[in-house]
Amino acid sequence: MNEVNLLQSLGLVSASETGQVFRDFLCGHVREMICEVMAAEVTELCGRKHAPSGSTHYRAGTSPGRVLYEGEREKVVRPRVRCKSDDGTSQEVDLASYRVAKDPEQLRSQIVQAIVSGVSTRGVEAIKPDSPGVKRSNVSRLWQEAGRASVQGVAEHLEIPVWPAGQVKSSEFAEQVRLEAVDLILNVHSLHIVHPEVLAAARVGAFNLHTGPLPSYAGMNAVNWAIMNGESQHGTTLHWMEHGIDTGDIAFETTFDLSPQATGLSVNRQCTNDGIDLIRQLLRTDPDSIPRRSQDFSQRHYY
């Protein structure tokens, strides 16, 4: 699609379809650019098509290929190049341009950004149906890997030991918590259910940072549900942990207004900023004076 066809198409579609027309237009240009870059690499290796350079590399036709654009697979025609060896055999050359264009790191970053914006692990496949590796199990694993990598990097820089997060599910980990004289367990965006013995092992207690008001928005994706339900307010809660999910007494909480323009990303950002303040408040409070307000479970909604 060229610029003239783009303008003609925009005149025939509704406003809601305009974004898709632009996306198709951009995808076409991106595919064309990728093909030109791959062709330039082939020319550099093999020489001009009708004036071979005499190198050991030679063109070996084309085949269907796929590249990633905005986290989705797009079809391209992939050029093939082989390299002759001294013994008369040949092997295929891995074109750097094609390798970069199909780099799964593009998809990884798109998935992580989607979750940060408030999309559930179940919902990524729905918004990126043409993408590889977007089943719920793969997305959950990727999200955990991304979080672990960033936290571990900061911890290593500060020379703080890192323990595998999955250990919190085992009662045996409680002994290590006691031996290390851990004061606080802070649970932030974790998908693991902490074993009751581990919760009891911290000297002061265990606390969970929840991106929603309790007890009305317990469970997963509280931000998304609040927006879908048309709430005018939302909040962040720091609560004592017990064996149930989001059932512990409330230590600290904050609320804020939701505008009609609120998005998953904007609300999650607000919850994160407020959550940091709540954790600071917890750390400044004398351990014997940390509040404990029980939840009214008659008002509980679990998502």
Steps between C-alpha positions, in 0.01 A plus 500: 500500500645839396412842638225559241336165577528579871304823463240328283459221757461747786214664313311169485528379859351601831700681767530176699668329203748780433762360739504164323540667161801694628645187654468307173663792320793509744537121495533510124779757520677309777489174303635681195782653705594162653509340156725778369740457793515123447561551127783743579664243729472234229662737250784571744564127545449379141549806282249647259250251367619519139863566588607243764801596710667160480481451878418172668147625566223446247126557476284194572153624415229616739248354739205626703603668824351686793623807686371677809346845477342649814504153653307331215624271227502639147568297186801586283697338220826385656814488281731199551879507475745211519876492548728252319761315702840376383377139502229582247211505747297806589304628794229759538598846621306654788408843368540755779221718359247214510615387845444848644165544322360183659655569841265367770621775736263731312209281603632465855506876547151533351359236736663658806369844398150357453500356851640821648211680329252279682438211259461165676711198405182350352438810288833530315404231248179688422677826417790330313337197335759471222798490734703197609521398864200693633324211673426582863770267636767652275397857585501428875847346474628795298356751749670323788830483309489871416425598860764266637764638264440864599477433875805276495701763312425767761568259786835393357600864456421561869671173598178360644457119482217374278294188574277333237147635544343156474656399832227690688258218413699252710485468878873421498573859397368621837815369669720708269289809573550444873875433466547823304296689763271649234291783645248555221365305204366732232293335229473721190352375170579138583306208355615259773287399800725539806500204739348581843820396680699744287252780582547433870880485480564875447569676830264795435263350248414447134322763290344502154472806277167477318409728209141547606278588797412215734279316551306619193770419242682187615672267256660559161482798265324732746594802288335360189184403684467841664518672161257252342258549790506877453633576847558864588768411755771240538776435750809312614518282809787368710367218714626234737533163328328183611428174323195634313540717189465871583323419827745640757447802722562838335810686615501804271289610204439794273230598250489725194245617244462327163443727203295391196830499308668254741682207340654185638843656461415829670323335794773239546755780503302681771470181704873439468590851615255482790624152586857623535377765743308238700810282528702800618230567757521139618878516536478824702244356742604339827440123462278495807284781358427368151119527454278196459146570379294193421313482170122493471460183294133573438635762254754267341514447126762260366608524136 
